[in-house]
């Protein structure tokens, strides 16, 4: 109770300072001006906070950032792993490992005891595994650092993986499978990935009842033991601590963890090849109960290390958002969509996608597709205006700054670039390239990277209500139906 009181007191003091600050403002007495008359200072410069970096003798890489603004300490470990490395017939294995590492407790602290302690100390420890990496994080008050960090180390080094927790996780996933067709947008995103990457690709495959049935506790332990080694981990810690003392604590909790002699890091992860499976075509998921359609149109994209990543980002902004072409033309002027978008969405170490689309009423489905494709064609054939370029560049640069709003976010970026093998000045290179982007650059990347002949069109909607029908999109259009019926829970 005392911990919660102190934690709440800090928040209350901050709130009072903010309120009192607002109370002194004379802004309300100023005559309002039109938004076009407002002048804003230039965006703040992105700065990397001072940090120290060292390696433990067992190969763990550590990053430390002192921040004494509040009596809090947070940390995150990034592990070279990912669900793309799990066997296809055991899809879901990595997610279960990432979940039960925390929910199952440790060898010395069962889940209930771990939960109770963290709740009493207003602290947290979380773990997970996504497509390309694993993570474990902690946060707590400075005065509780040694105890919280000790438990964090236990979770990383000694997860118990009790069978009942694994079974509970599998049960939750079965429930998720049973509900996965409830959301039309979710269906569209899931099936679009399969059309682009292929149903067997780790970037598109889905957890099924049969793959869950194949997963045993032995599989969970084996997956953990393959990837969770100190020389396969990046650890970053930020907050109210002394770096020398923090280093001593890290040494005490992790230095005796023996490294693996097997390949680690990027060398450990033999990444699957990626190619576009469906090149062109119109696909339909017929959902007779729907009164509107979810549309996705696109093809395979690229990676963040592309030399054209910056002008492609600017191209995105020309198309999207308030003031963007798709909102102005397709939504506002023609009234064809509730929402509409088009994004070049690259990934760090495998090709992402280009996807355009939106949500609309059933009878506007074909016009929405046609209008969206027309805007993409216009972008490829006609130079954008200088005012469009200026708005797009400002939007990209202003949004980018918010990725570095706090020292924690900035440290996370530094570690992410290290994890994927990107240069540490990638941040500043990108900024300079955005600033240097020209009208000609935008048209060039649109012509180079947007490929009409490879566009896959997917609609989730009520076939009977889509008028004109999807077959009217082109003279030789063939509409392929996709069956998303749920499999039997018995496999």
C-alpha positions as CSV (number, residue, x, y, z in Angstrom):
1,X,0.0,0.0,0.0
2,X,2.9,2.3,0.9
3,X,4.4,1.7,-2.6
4,X,1.3,2.7,-4.3
5,X,1.0,5.8,-2.1
6,X,4.5,6.9,-3.0
7,X,4.0,6.1,-6.7
8,X,0.7,8.0,-6.7
9,X,2.2,11.0,-4.9
10,X,4.8,11.4,-7.6
11,X,2.1,11.4,-10.2
12,X,0.0,13.9,-8.1
13,X,2.9,16.3,-7.8
14,X,3.6,16.2,-11.5
15,X,-0.1,16.8,-12.2
16,X,-0.2,19.8,-9.9
17,X,2.8,21.4,-11.5
18,X,1.2,21.0,-14.9
19,X,-2.1,22.4,-13.7
20,X,-0.4,25.4,-11.9
21,X,1.6,26.0,-15.0
22,X,-1.5,26.2,-17.1
23,X,-3.1,28.5,-14.5
24,X,-0.4,31.1,-15.1
25,X,-0.8,31.2,-18.8
26,X,-2.3,34.2,-20.4
27,X,-3.1,32.4,-23.7
28,X,-6.8,32.7,-23.2
29,X,-6.5,36.5,-23.4
30,X,-4.9,36.4,-26.8
31,X,-7.1,37.1,-29.8
32,X,-7.5,33.8,-31.8
33,X,-5.8,33.8,-35.2
34,X,-6.6,31.7,-38.3
35,X,-4.5,28.6,-38.4
36,X,-2.7,29.8,-41.6
37,X,-1.3,32.7,-39.5
38,X,0.2,30.6,-36.8
39,X,3.9,30.3,-36.6
40,X,5.7,27.4,-35.0
41,X,9.3,27.0,-33.9
42,X,11.4,24.5,-35.9
43,X,11.1,20.9,-34.6
44,X,13.6,20.0,-31.9
45,X,16.8,18.3,-32.9
46,X,17.0,14.5,-32.3
47,X,19.7,13.8,-29.8
48,X,21.0,10.4,-28.7
49,X,21.1,10.4,-24.9
50,X,24.6,9.7,-23.4
51,X,24.9,6.0,-22.9
52,X,27.5,3.5,-22.0
53,X,27.9,0.2,-23.7
54,X,29.9,-2.9,-22.6
55,X,29.9,-6.7,-23.0
56,X,29.9,-9.2,-20.2
57,X,32.5,-11.9,-20.3
58,X,29.7,-14.3,-21.5
59,X,28.9,-12.2,-24.5
60,X,25.8,-10.3,-23.3
61,X,25.8,-6.8,-24.7
62,X,24.6,-4.1,-22.3
63,X,23.5,-0.5,-22.8
64,X,23.0,1.9,-19.9
65,X,21.4,5.3,-19.8
66,X,21.1,7.3,-16.6
67,X,18.0,9.4,-16.3
68,X,17.3,10.9,-12.8
69,X,14.2,12.8,-13.5
70,X,12.0,10.2,-11.7
71,X,12.9,7.5,-9.2
72,X,12.2,4.7,-11.7
73,X,14.3,2.2,-13.6
74,X,13.2,0.3,-16.7
75,X,15.0,-2.3,-18.9
76,X,14.5,-4.5,-21.9
77,X,16.3,-7.5,-23.2
78,X,16.1,-8.3,-26.9
79,X,16.8,-11.9,-27.9
80,X,17.8,-13.2,-31.3
81,X,14.8,-15.4,-32.0
82,X,11.3,-15.0,-33.5
83,X,8.3,-17.1,-34.4
84,X,9.6,-17.3,-38.0
85,X,12.1,-19.8,-36.7
86,X,9.5,-22.2,-35.3
87,X,8.6,-25.4,-37.2
88,X,5.6,-24.9,-39.5
89,X,3.8,-27.9,-38.0
90,X,4.1,-26.3,-34.6
91,X,3.0,-22.7,-35.5
92,X,2.3,-21.0,-32.2
93,X,5.2,-22.5,-30.3
94,X,7.2,-19.3,-30.1
95,X,4.2,-17.3,-28.9
96,X,3.6,-19.8,-26.1
97,X,7.2,-19.8,-25.1
98,X,7.2,-16.0,-24.9
99,X,4.0,-15.9,-22.9
100,X,4.6,-18.8,-20.4
101,X,8.1,-17.6,-19.6
102,X,6.4,-14.9,-17.5
103,X,2.9,-16.3,-16.8
104,X,4.4,-19.6,-15.6
105,X,6.8,-18.2,-13.0
106,X,10.4,-19.4,-12.3
107,X,12.0,-22.3,-10.6
108,X,12.2,-20.4,-7.4
109,X,9.1,-18.1,-7.6
110,X,5.9,-19.7,-8.8
111,X,3.6,-17.5,-10.9
112,X,1.3,-16.5,-7.9
113,X,4.2,-15.4,-5.8
114,X,5.8,-13.5,-8.6
115,X,2.5,-11.8,-9.4
116,X,1.9,-10.8,-5.8
117,X,5.4,-9.4,-5.3
118,X,5.3,-7.3,-8.4
119,X,1.8,-6.0,-7.6
120,X,2.9,-4.9,-4.1
121,X,5.9,-3.1,-5.4
122,X,4.1,-1.4,-8.3
123,X,6.6,-3.1,-10.6
124,X,6.3,-5.2,-13.8
125,X,8.0,-7.9,-15.7
126,X,6.8,-8.9,-19.2
127,X,8.0,-11.3,-21.9
128,X,7.1,-12.1,-25.4
129,X,8.2,-13.3,-28.9
130,X,7.1,-11.7,-32.1
131,X,7.9,-12.5,-35.7
132,X,11.5,-11.3,-35.7
133,X,12.7,-11.2,-32.0
134,X,12.1,-12.1,-28.4
135,X,11.8,-9.6,-25.6
136,X,11.8,-9.4,-21.8
137,X,11.3,-6.1,-19.9
138,X,11.0,-4.8,-16.3
139,X,10.2,-1.6,-14.5
140,X,10.0,-0.5,-10.9
141,X,11.0,2.1,-8.3
142,X,14.7,2.8,-7.8
143,X,14.5,1.6,-4.2
144,X,13.2,-1.8,-5.4
145,X,15.7,-2.2,-8.2
146,X,17.8,-5.0,-6.8
147,X,14.8,-7.2,-6.0
148,X,12.9,-6.5,-9.2
149,X,16.0,-6.9,-11.3
150,X,16.8,-10.2,-9.6
151,X,13.3,-11.5,-10.5
152,X,13.8,-10.3,-14.1
153,X,17.0,-12.3,-14.3
154,X,15.2,-15.3,-12.9
155,X,12.5,-15.1,-15.6
156,X,15.1,-14.9,-18.3
157,X,17.3,-17.7,-16.9
158,X,15.0,-20.0,-15.0
159,X,11.5,-20.1,-16.4
160,X,9.6,-23.0,-15.0
161,X,7.2,-23.7,-18.0
162,X,4.6,-25.6,-15.8
163,X,2.5,-27.9,-18.0
164,X,-0.8,-26.4,-16.7
165,X,0.2,-22.9,-17.9
166,X,1.2,-24.2,-21.3
167,X,-2.2,-25.9,-21.5
168,X,-3.9,-22.7,-20.5
169,X,-2.1,-20.7,-23.2
170,X,-3.1,-23.3,-25.8
171,X,-6.7,-23.0,-24.6
172,X,-6.6,-19.2,-25.1
173,X,-5.2,-19.6,-28.6
174,X,-8.0,-22.0,-29.4
175,X,-10.5,-19.4,-28.4
176,X,-8.7,-16.9,-30.6
177,X,-8.9,-19.2,-33.6
178,X,-12.7,-19.7,-32.9
179,X,-13.2,-15.9,-33.0
180,X,-10.8,-14.9,-35.8
181,X,-13.5,-14.4,-38.5
182,X,-15.4,-12.0,-36.3
183,X,-13.5,-9.0,-37.7
184,X,-13.7,-8.3,-41.4
185,X,-10.6,-6.1,-41.3
186,X,-8.7,-8.9,-39.5
187,X,-9.7,-11.4,-42.2
188,X,-8.5,-9.0,-44.9
189,X,-5.1,-8.4,-43.3
190,X,-4.6,-12.1,-42.6
191,X,-5.6,-13.4,-46.1
192,X,-3.7,-10.6,-47.9
193,X,-0.5,-11.7,-46.2
194,X,-1.1,-15.2,-47.4
195,X,-1.7,-14.1,-51.0
196,X,1.6,-12.1,-50.9
197,X,3.9,-14.4,-49.0
198,X,2.2,-17.7,-49.4
199,X,0.3,-19.8,-46.8
200,X,3.4,-21.7,-45.8
201,X,5.6,-18.6,-45.3
202,X,6.4,-17.8,-41.6
203,X,5.3,-14.2,-42.4
204,X,1.8,-15.3,-43.2
205,X,1.1,-18.7,-41.7
206,X,-1.5,-18.8,-38.9
207,X,-1.9,-20.8,-35.7
208,X,-4.3,-23.7,-36.1
209,X,-5.9,-26.3,-33.9
210,X,-3.6,-28.9,-35.4
211,X,-0.4,-27.0,-34.8
212,X,-1.4,-26.3,-31.2
213,X,-2.1,-30.0,-30.7
214,X,1.5,-30.8,-32.0
215,X,3.1,-28.6,-29.3
216,X,4.4,-30.3,-26.2
217,X,6.2,-29.0,-23.1
218,X,9.3,-30.6,-24.4
219,X,9.0,-28.4,-27.6
220,X,8.6,-25.3,-25.4
221,X,11.7,-26.1,-23.3
222,X,13.8,-27.0,-26.4
223,X,12.8,-23.8,-28.2
224,X,13.8,-21.8,-25.1
225,X,17.1,-23.6,-24.7
226,X,18.1,-23.1,-28.3
227,X,17.8,-19.3,-28.3
228,X,18.0,-18.0,-24.7
229,X,21.7,-17.6,-24.0
230,X,23.6,-14.6,-22.7
231,X,25.6,-14.2,-25.9
232,X,22.4,-14.1,-27.8
233,X,20.9,-11.1,-25.9
234,X,21.1,-7.3,-26.0
235,X,20.2,-5.7,-22.6
236,X,19.3,-2.0,-22.2
237,X,18.5,-0.3,-18.9
238,X,17.5,3.3,-18.4
239,X,16.5,5.2,-15.3
240,X,17.6,6.5,-11.9
241,X,20.7,4.6,-11.1
242,X,24.5,4.9,-10.8
243,X,26.1,3.2,-13.8
244,X,28.9,1.7,-11.9
245,X,26.5,0.2,-9.3
246,X,24.2,-0.9,-12.1
247,X,27.1,-2.7,-13.8
248,X,27.9,-4.5,-10.6
249,X,24.3,-5.6,-10.2
250,X,24.2,-6.9,-13.8
251,X,27.4,-8.8,-13.3
252,X,26.0,-10.3,-10.1
253,X,22.9,-11.6,-11.8
254,X,24.1,-12.6,-15.2
255,X,27.9,-13.0,-15.3
256,X,27.8,-16.7,-14.3
257,X,25.3,-17.6,-17.0
258,X,27.2,-19.8,-19.4
259,X,27.2,-18.8,-23.1
260,X,26.5,-21.2,-25.9
261,X,29.2,-22.4,-28.2
262,X,26.6,-22.6,-31.1
263,X,26.2,-19.7,-33.6
264,X,24.4,-16.7,-32.1
265,X,22.9,-13.4,-33.3
266,X,22.3,-12.9,-36.9
267,X,24.4,-16.0,-37.7
268,X,21.9,-18.1,-35.7
269,X,18.9,-17.1,-37.8
270,X,18.8,-18.6,-41.2
271,X,16.1,-16.5,-42.7
272,X,13.6,-17.9,-45.2
273,X,13.6,-16.7,-48.7
274,X,10.7,-14.3,-49.6
275,X,9.0,-14.0,-53.0
276,X,5.5,-12.9,-54.0
277,X,3.2,-15.9,-54.5
278,X,0.2,-14.3,-56.2
279,X,1.1,-11.7,-58.9
280,X,-2.1,-10.0,-59.8
281,X,-5.6,-11.3,-59.5
282,X,-8.9,-10.5,-57.7
283,X,-9.8,-12.4,-54.6
284,X,-13.0,-12.5,-52.6
285,X,-13.9,-13.6,-49.1
286,X,-17.7,-13.8,-49.2
287,X,-19.4,-12.8,-46.0
288,X,-23.1,-12.6,-46.7
289,X,-23.9,-11.0,-43.3
290,X,-21.8,-7.9,-44.0
291,X,-23.2,-4.5,-45.3
292,X,-19.8,-3.1,-46.1
293,X,-16.5,-4.3,-47.7
294,X,-12.9,-4.3,-46.5
295,X,-10.5,-3.9,-49.4
296,X,-6.7,-4.4,-49.6
297,X,-4.7,-3.9,-52.8
298,X,-1.0,-4.3,-53.1
299,X,2.1,-6.4,-53.7
300,X,5.5,-7.3,-52.1
301,X,7.5,-4.3,-50.8
302,X,11.0,-3.8,-49.6
303,X,13.3,-3.3,-46.6
304,X,14.2,-0.3,-44.5
305,X,17.8,-0.3,-45.7
306,X,16.6,0.6,-49.2
307,X,18.4,3.7,-50.5
308,X,14.9,5.0,-51.5
309,X,13.3,4.5,-48.1
310,X,13.2,8.3,-47.4
311,X,11.4,9.3,-50.7
312,X,9.1,6.4,-50.3
313,X,8.1,7.7,-46.9
314,X,7.4,11.1,-48.4
315,X,5.3,9.3,-51.1
316,X,3.3,7.7,-48.3
317,X,2.5,11.1,-46.9
318,X,1.5,12.5,-50.3
319,X,-1.2,9.8,-50.4
320,X,-2.3,9.6,-46.8
321,X,-3.6,11.6,-43.9
322,X,-5.6,14.8,-43.8
323,X,-4.6,16.7,-46.8
324,X,-3.4,13.6,-48.6
325,X,-4.6,12.7,-52.1
326,X,-6.6,9.6,-51.1
327,X,-8.5,11.3,-48.3
328,X,-9.1,14.4,-50.4
329,X,-10.2,12.6,-53.6
330,X,-11.5,9.2,-52.7
331,X,-13.1,9.9,-49.4
332,X,-14.0,13.6,-49.3
333,X,-14.7,14.5,-52.9
334,X,-16.1,11.2,-54.2
335,X,-17.5,9.9,-50.9
336,X,-16.3,6.3,-51.6
337,X,-14.8,5.3,-48.3
338,X,-15.1,5.5,-44.6
339,X,-11.4,5.2,-44.4
340,X,-8.8,4.9,-47.2
341,X,-5.0,4.5,-47.2
342,X,-1.9,3.4,-49.1
343,X,1.4,2.5,-47.4
344,X,4.8,1.3,-48.4
345,X,5.6,-0.7,-45.3
346,X,9.2,-2.0,-45.3
347,X,10.7,-4.3,-42.7
348,X,14.2,-4.4,-41.2
349,X,15.4,-7.7,-42.6
350,X,12.8,-9.1,-44.9
351,X,10.6,-7.5,-47.6
352,X,7.5,-5.9,-46.3
353,X,4.4,-5.0,-48.4
354,X,2.8,-2.2,-50.3
355,X,-0.8,-2.2,-49.3
356,X,-3.6,0.2,-50.2
357,X,-7.3,-0.1,-49.3
358,X,-10.1,1.0,-47.1
359,X,-13.6,0.3,-45.9
360,X,-16.7,1.2,-47.8
361,X,-20.3,0.3,-48.3
362,X,-21.0,-2.8,-50.5
363,X,-22.2,-0.9,-53.6
364,X,-19.2,1.4,-53.6
365,X,-16.6,-1.5,-53.5
366,X,-15.7,-1.4,-57.2
367,X,-15.6,2.4,-57.5
368,X,-13.4,2.5,-54.4
369,X,-10.9,0.1,-56.0
370,X,-11.0,2.0,-59.3
371,X,-10.5,5.4,-57.6
372,X,-7.6,4.1,-55.5
373,X,-5.8,2.6,-58.5
374,X,-6.4,5.8,-60.4
375,X,-4.7,7.9,-57.7
376,X,-1.7,5.4,-57.7
377,X,-1.5,5.7,-61.5
378,X,-1.6,9.5,-61.3
379,X,1.3,9.4,-58.8
380,X,3.4,7.4,-61.2
381,X,2.6,9.5,-64.3
382,X,2.3,13.1,-63.1
383,X,4.7,15.1,-60.9
384,X,3.3,16.1,-57.5
385,X,3.0,19.8,-56.6
386,X,5.6,21.6,-54.6
387,X,3.1,22.4,-51.8
388,X,2.3,18.6,-51.6
389,X,5.9,17.9,-51.3
390,X,6.4,20.4,-48.5
391,X,3.4,19.2,-46.5
392,X,4.5,15.5,-46.9
393,X,8.1,16.2,-45.8
394,X,7.0,18.2,-42.8
395,X,4.6,15.5,-41.8
396,X,7.3,12.8,-42.1
397,X,9.9,14.7,-40.1
398,X,7.5,15.9,-37.4
399,X,6.2,12.3,-36.9
400,X,9.7,10.9,-36.9
401,X,10.7,13.1,-34.0
402,X,8.0,11.4,-31.7
403,X,9.9,8.1,-32.1
404,X,12.6,9.8,-29.9
405,X,10.3,11.7,-27.5
406,X,11.9,10.0,-24.4
407,X,15.3,8.6,-23.6
408,X,13.7,5.2,-23.4
409,X,12.4,5.4,-26.9
410,X,15.7,6.6,-28.2
411,X,17.6,3.8,-26.4
412,X,15.2,1.3,-27.9
413,X,16.0,2.6,-31.4
414,X,19.7,2.4,-30.8
415,X,19.3,-1.3,-29.7
416,X,17.0,-2.0,-32.6
417,X,19.5,-0.8,-35.1
418,X,22.2,-2.9,-33.4
419,X,19.9,-5.9,-33.4
420,X,19.3,-5.8,-37.1
421,X,22.8,-4.7,-38.1
422,X,21.9,-1.1,-39.1
423,X,24.4,1.7,-38.7
424,X,23.9,3.8,-35.6
425,X,23.7,7.0,-37.6
426,X,20.7,5.5,-39.6
427,X,18.5,8.0,-37.7
428,X,20.3,11.0,-39.0
429,X,20.9,9.6,-42.6
430,X,17.1,9.1,-42.9
431,X,16.4,12.7,-41.7
432,X,18.8,14.2,-44.2
433,X,17.4,12.1,-47.0
434,X,13.9,13.2,-46.3
435,X,14.9,16.8,-46.2
436,X,16.7,16.3,-49.6
437,X,13.7,14.6,-51.3
438,X,12.4,16.4,-54.4
439,X,9.3,16.2,-56.6
440,X,11.3,14.2,-59.1
441,X,12.4,11.7,-56.4
442,X,8.7,11.0,-55.4
443,X,7.7,10.4,-59.0
444,X,10.8,8.2,-59.6
445,X,10.1,5.9,-56.6
446,X,6.4,5.7,-57.5
447,X,7.4,4.6,-61.0
448,X,10.0,2.2,-59.7
449,X,8.3,0.6,-56.7
450,X,4.6,0.7,-57.4
451,X,3.9,-2.1,-59.9
452,X,0.3,-2.2,-61.3
453,X,0.9,-5.5,-63.0
454,X,1.6,-7.2,-59.7
455,X,-1.2,-5.7,-57.7
456,X,-3.3,-8.3,-55.8
457,X,-6.9,-7.2,-55.0
458,X,-8.7,-8.7,-52.0
459,X,-12.2,-7.9,-50.9
460,X,-13.9,-9.2,-47.7
461,X,-17.6,-8.5,-48.2
462,X,-21.1,-9.6,-49.3
463,X,-20.8,-10.8,-52.8
464,X,-24.5,-10.4,-53.6
465,X,-24.5,-6.8,-52.5
466,X,-21.3,-5.8,-54.4
467,X,-22.7,-4.0,-57.4
468,X,-21.3,-3.7,-59.9
469,X,-19.6,-7.0,-59.3
470,X,-15.8,-7.4,-58.9
471,X,-15.7,-9.1,-62.3
472,X,-16.4,-5.7,-63.9
473,X,-12.9,-4.4,-62.8
474,X,-11.4,-5.6,-66.1
475,X,-12.5,-7.3,-69.3
476,X,-10.8,-10.6,-68.4
477,X,-11.2,-10.4,-64.6
478,X,-11.5,-13.7,-62.8
479,X,-12.6,-13.6,-59.2
480,X,-11.2,-16.3,-57.0
481,X,-13.1,-17.1,-53.8
482,X,-11.1,-17.8,-50.6
483,X,-12.6,-20.1,-48.0
484,X,-12.0,-19.0,-44.5
485,X,-14.2,-21.6,-42.8
486,X,-12.9,-22.5,-39.4
487,X,-11.4,-26.0,-39.1
488,X,-12.7,-28.5,-36.6
489,X,-11.3,-28.0,-33.1
490,X,-10.4,-31.7,-33.1
491,X,-8.1,-31.1,-36.0
